[in-house]
Amino acid sequence: MMSVDDDRTENRYADRSRCSSQTAVSALTRVFNTSEACDYLRISRPTFLKLIATGRIRAQKLGKGWKVRNAELERFLLAGEATQQ
């Protein structure tokens, strides 16, 4: 028979592993607004908007601003497209 302390310890470890996996997922799915993306890429806002317009960066227009996923910015940087501007 499990004691109350064993039950709490088991749940605590289950919660901790769930939190670390959620942190990893949230890091992959972080969404940047226009100014955050510009800061991340170290480019100006007009350059960022041109990259979206030409399709080199995939982004979504939400309200008045643009939203782009961290994974998309990483893809852009790893593809070496940032140096071809």
N, C-alpha and C positions, 0 to 999 in steps of 0.2 A: 504494500500500500504506500502511495506517495504522500509525503507530508506537505503541508502548505508551503514551506520554504522551497521544496523541490519544484513545485508547480510554478512559483513566481520566478525562480531562476531559469527554468525552461522557457517561459514566456518572454523573459527579458532578452535572452539570446535570440529568440525568433524575431523579436521586434528590432533588434540591432541589425540583423542581417537584412531585414526588409528595408530599413532606413538607408543602409549603404547602397543597396541596389536602386532605390529611388533617387539617391543623389547622383549615381552614375547615369541614370536615364535622364534626369533633369539637365545634366551638363550637356548631353547630346541634343536635347530638344530646346535649348535656350533660344529665345526669339529676341532679336535686336530691333530697335526702331532705327530710323534714319541716322540720327546723330550718333547713336551707339555704334552702328555699323561703320560709319565714317571714321570714328575714333579707332575702332578695332583694325580697320584696313589702313589707317593713316592717309586718307584721301579726303578731298574736299566734297562738299555736298553735290555741287554740279557734276563732278566726275562720277560720283556714286549713281546719280540719276541717269547719266549717259550709259553707264554699264548696265543698268536695269533696262533702259530703252532698247539697247542693242541685243539684249538677251544673254549677255555674258554673266550676269548675276540674276538668278531667279528670285523674285520677291512678290509679295502680295500687297495690294493696296487695301488698307483697312482704314476707313474714315478718311482723314486728310493726309495720313502719312503712310509710309511703306514699312512693312515688317519682313524680316529675312531671318532664316534659321541659322544658327551657328554652324551646322553641318554644311550649309551652302557656302558660307564665307570660307570655311576650311577647304572645301572643294575648289573654290576659286583661287585661293592662295597656293594650294598644292599643284594645281594645273599649270602654274607659272604664268597665268594670264595677267597678273598684277604688274609684271615687268614689261609687258608689251604695250602699255598705254602710250 
